[in-house]
Amino acid sequence: MQAELGPGAISGVNVQTQAGFMLPVQGSPASKPARVRINYDGQRFTPAIATITPGAVIFEITNTGPRRGSLLLTNWPPEIVAMPVKPALEFEPYLSGGMLLTRQTFRRLFRSERVDEEEGLGVRQVTFLFTDLKGSTALYERLGDLNAYALVRQHFALLDAVAHRHAGAIVKTIGDAVMAAFSRPADAIAAAIDTLQEIGRFNREHGGPAIILKIGAHCGPSIAVTLNENIDYFGQTVNIAARVQSFADAGEICLTEALYTAPGVRELLATRDIVEFDAPLRGVEGSARVYRLIG
């Protein structure tokens, strides 16, 4: 493996066995990549050198132990090296399978990857965002099929860019509607708000027929499968998200209580006008609390 090292120190640790090493990174930068050979015998690392110069470094790790292992490398800056007590390392959560499925880049690059339809892949937490174009029938009548479809495609591209920007993915389009998936609830709400702002900007810049969206969202467990060569989702969470969208009016976002109380969501909506109401949701006994974001 190759890395670009700055002055300070480089440490390595096997996260399974906690075996580790540390080498100073000091001196004048080398003119060409330095090679650092390190042996791992299953219990300890043995570097072939005692210090490394800053710049490009190629690590050659030889594992002579009985099992495979992993190596985490950290390049410590001088100010951290000088501290008698080192600060705790903090890492973003690892990339789970559920998070990977909601990444637009993964869905585009690995379209051939399949999730067996007969089994499916259980995803513990996913947030679904449904959008629908209000007045689409009148739009087609007013502009004609070709012009209206061109406008709809522009709005699809806009939603695709917003979803990607907020770590989500467009799962599919259903007529003029869009279904998107997000791993984190707060990302879905940020995307919903951003979508309405982008649609408003689009309408102002084009000065033509307005695109008016209605948005609904819900979070919970789901089943992921490959259907029609694309990864799709099924289950009660999807059904409820679609149902909640039907309660939204022009330029509004409706979300369930499960989503409203999810981490980070209420903070995003702290300065927004929220109207609460109870509504029947298909498949849910009794009425459910729905939160409508207006304005």
N, C-alpha and C positions, 0 to 999 in steps of 0.2 A: 504494500500500500504506500501511497505517496502523500505527503502533507507539506504545507508551508509553515514553518515554525518561526515564532518571534522570540526575542530574548526572554529569559526567565528559567523555566524548567518544563520538562515533558514527563508526565507520569503515565503509567499504564497499569491496568488492573483487570484480572479475570473476574467477571461479576459472579461466576459460579463458585470459585474456590477462594476468592479474595486475595489470591497471590498477586503481587505487584512489584513495580520498580519505579525509580525516579532518576532522571539524568538532567544535569544542568545544561541549559542552552545559553551559550555565551561566546564572546569573541566576534571577529569580523565575519560578515556573511560570506559563504562560500560562492565561488563563481559557477559551480556546477552542483547538481544534486549530490548530497552525501548519502552513503549507504550505511544503514545501521542494522547489524545482524543481532538478533535476540533469540536465544534458545529457551524453550519452555518444556520442562520435563514432567509436567502434570502437578508439580508442587510449587515450583518457583521459576521466575524469569532470570536469565543470565545474559545481560547485554555484553557484546564483545568490546565496547568502548566505554570510557568513563565520562565523556562529555560530548556535546553536539554543538556545532556552529549554527547560527540562525540561517534561515533560507529553506530551500527545497530539500526535503529528506525523503529517502526511500527506505521504508522499514521492511526487512526480510525476517519474518517470524518462522522459526522451525519448531514444530510441536513433536517432541519425542515421547510424550506421555501416552497413556492407554486410551484416552478419550479426547474427543473434539472439545474445543473451548472457545470463548469469545474474549476479545481484548478491547477495552475502552481506553482511548488515549485522550489526555487532557493537556493542553499547552497553557501553563500557568504564567501570567505576567510577573515581572519583577516585584511589584508592590504586594502581590499575594504571596510570593515566595518568602518575602521578608517578614511576613506576619508570623508571630510565634504560635498563634492558634488560627488555623485556616477556617474560612467560612464554609458553611454547609453548601453542598452542591444542590441546585434545584433544576429539575428537568421538566419539560412539558410532558404530558401523558403520552405513553407509547401509542403507536398507530395500530389500532385494533382492526379486525376484519370489517366490522360495521362501519368504522370511520373510512376505511379504504373504499368501500362500495359507494360512499357519498362524495367521492372526489371525482370531479369532472375529468381530470387528467387520466386517472386510472381507467375510467369507463371508455375513454377514447382510445387509449393505447392498448388496452387489453380486451377489446371487443370479443375476441375469440374465447376468453375465459368463461366457463359455464358453471352454473349452480344447478345441480340436478333437479328437474321439475318434480320428480317423484319424492324427493326428500326435502329439498329446500334448506336454506340456511337461516337459523333463528338469530335475529338481531335484537339485543336486549333493549336498546334505546335508539330511536330515530325520529326525527321531526319531519313531518310532511307539510308542504306548502302547496295549496291549490290556487290557481288564478283562473279567472274567466273573463272574457271580453264582453262587457255589457253592450247591448244593442248591436250585436254582430249582424243579425238579420237585416236590420235597417241599413247598416253600413254596406252590405253587399248590394242591396237594392239601390242605394244612392250612388255608389261608385262603380258598380259592375263587378263581376267576378274577378277579372284579372287585376284591376287596381286595388280592390279590397284585399285580395290574397297577398299582393305585394306588401301592403301595409301590415297585414297580419304577420308575414314573415319577418318584417323589420322589428316588430314587437317581440317575436320569438328570439331573435338575435340579441335584443336588449336584455331580455330576461335571462338568457344563457350567460351573458357577460356578468350580470349582477350575481347570479348563483355562484359562478366561478370565483368572483371576488370575495364572497363570503363563505368559502370552503364548502360549497354545496354542489349539487349536480341536478341537471334537468333529467328526470327519469323518462318522461314521455310527454307528447302532446296528444290531446284528445279533442279533435276538432279545433276550436279556437282556444281551448283551455290548456293549461300547463300544470304538470305535476312535478315538483322538485323535492329533493330529499337533503337533509342536513344532519350531521352527527350531533351538533350542539344546538340546543333550543335557542340560545341567544343569537346564534348565527342566522337562524331562520327568521327571527323577528327583525334583526338588522337588515336582512335581505329584503323582507317585505316592505319596510319603511323606505329603503333605498330604491326599490322598484317603483313605488308611487312617485318618488321625487324624480327619478329618471324619466318616467312616463310624462310627468308634467313638463320637464325640460324638452322632451321630444315634441310634445304638442305645441309648445311655444315657438320652437325653432322652425317647425314645418308650417305652422300657420294654416294647416289643413284640417281635415276631419279629426276630431279628438279621439284618441284611444282611451277608453275608460275601463279600468280594471276593478274587479271584486276579488278579494283575497281571503282565504281561510287557512287555518293551521292547527295542528294537533300533534302531540308527541306520545310515544309509547313503544311497546315491542311490535315486531313485525316479522314476516317471513320473506326472505329474498330468494328469487328463483330466476333462471334465465328463460325468457319467453320472447319469441319472435326475434331471436338473436340479440336481445338486450336484457340487462339485469332489471327486473321489475320487483315490486313489493305487493304483498297481499296480506289481508287480515283486518281485524276490527279497527286498528289505528288508522289505516288508510280510509276505511269507510267513514269513520267519524270526521276525519279531516275534510273529506269531500262534502260531507253534510254541513259542516260548520261554514264552509265557503258559501253555501246557498243563503246564509243569513246576512251576508255582507251586501251592502248597497254600493253605489258608485263611489270609487275612491276610498273604500273602507276596508279595514282588516278585522276579521273576527277570529278569536282564538279561544280554546277551551281553558277551563280552570287548571287542568294538568299542565298546560303549557305556560299559562300566566304565572303560576307559582314555581316554575322551573328555575334553576340557578341562572342569575344574570338577566332574566327577562323583565322582572318588575323594575329593575334599575333603568333599563333602556326606555321604559314607558313612563318614568316618573313625572315628566313634564308634559305628557300627552293627555288629551281628553279621552277618558274611558267611560263607556256606558255598560253597565252590567245588566243582564237579563237572563231569565230561565227559558229554555227552549227544549222541545222534544228532539232527541237524537235517535236515529234509526239504530236499533240494536242495543240501546241503553235504556234500562228500566227507569220510568219516571222522566223528570226533566233534568237537564244539566245546565250548569251555570256557564254562560258564554260572555266573553268580554269583547266589546266592539270598540275599536280604535277609530275615532272620527277626526276629521280635519287633516 
